[in-house]
């Protein structure tokens, strides 16, 4: 008889179980690969959508800047002699839906949700930190202004000297102020150490000057002049490079953090009252807050500055002489005030679908009214 072959039922079951597991693994792997491909495709689509939203928000920002330029150019035509908060440019733009005004080819099922809001601020309503330097030297009268401003804000006025030293150390050489005396109309401080072709005595730390705030060469003596003479180049002081390392050029308010003694909280407190512009500029008395007005006018209190602000709301000053009559015998620091503005900050807030863009732009307005009269100096996204 033929011997019986052994029977292994459990081995066949194990083989069938391995086959099932292998099939499940292959199915899982295939599903994972397909899901990964779909995920990559979705990421690429979302990336393209984000690029589209970013490009569209930039175009909206460009349109907002063009609109602001038109408003500022028209304001220069309508009000050539002065710039005030009662003019059209000072009216903020509330959040406005753009799809109410823009015809657009729509895709079925697409929701177009775009809004724009913003405002224009007079940059010269704030104290310009660039004023602290005069041809690479510290302008003592301007340093005293910053010290008074910090006093008005209940901050340490001694930081004004440290700030002026760092600003002057990082300033490019031979920078002219281009500031005009409010009484004589003459340019002051256009050349340090020269007047009428001859040398002028400069109060210098190297020549025994004190270098302090409010005690040097008639600075902050209440007369508003420098040494009591109107139209004389401002007294300056050499920069002390001890302990400042490699100086930086101040380009924005955040650069104050490089000054020893400043904290982020102090910079935020000072931000509404100071700015950094490409050139020295006077403060516009028609737009400046009381703290700045009290700083540019020696021996002028905050209460007196608040009274000036209340009066200008109904009748802004069209000429500096009208402003001088309101001061009751006080005199601003020469070249520190004006009734006209050339620099403006345009703040834009754009929301497009799930994208958002906050940006500030510095615009310079020239005296001419031609196509090139408005220049965008910089644009910074927040």
VENFEN-V139068 format. One line per field, one symbol per residue. phi: phi as a letter, one per 30 degrees, with the letter a starting at -180 (. if undefined). psi: psi as a letter, one per 20 degrees, with the letter a starting at -180 (. if undefined). burial: # if it has 16 or more other ideal C-beta (glycine too) atoms within 10 Angstrom, else .. A space follows every 50 residues. Layout:
phi->???
psi->???
burial->???
This chain:
phi->.dddddcbdddddddddddddddddddddddddddddddddddddddddd ddddddddddddddddddddddddddddbdcabbddddedddcdebdddd bcdbdcceidcccbbbblaccddddcdcddddcbhicddddddddddddd ddchcddddddddddddddcdddhcddiccddcdiddcidbdibaiicdb dcdcddcjddiccibbhidicjdicciicdjdeddbbddccdiciddcdd baddddddddjdceddddddedcbabcdbdbdddddbddeddedddcehc dddddddddddddcbdddbddddddddijdbddeicbacbbccbcccbbc bbhccbbcbcbccccdddcddcdcbddabbcc
psi->qpqpqqpmhhghhhghghgggggggggggggggghgghggggggghghgh hgggghhhhggghhhgghggghghhhghnhhrpriirhhioqoropphii ipppoqppipoonpqprarppohjirpohhiiqoljrpohghhhghghgh ghjlroihigggghghghhiqqqlpqhkqppighjqpqkhppjpokirqp ppoqhijjqhjrpjkokjpkjiiirojjppipqqprqqpojpjiboqqpp hrhiihiippiqrhhhghhigiirrorhrqqrpoiiiqrhhgghhioqkp rhhhhhhghhhihhnqpiqhhhghhiiliqprppjiqrjqqipqpoppop podjqqppqppppporhrjahjippogqppp.
burial->.................................................. ..#..##..##..##..##.###.##..#..####.#.##..#....#.. .............###.################################# ###.#.#.#############...#.#.#####...####.#........ .###....#.####.######.#####..###########...#..#..# ..#.##..#..#...##..#..#####..###################.# ...##..##..#...##..#..##......#################### ##....#.#######.......##....#...
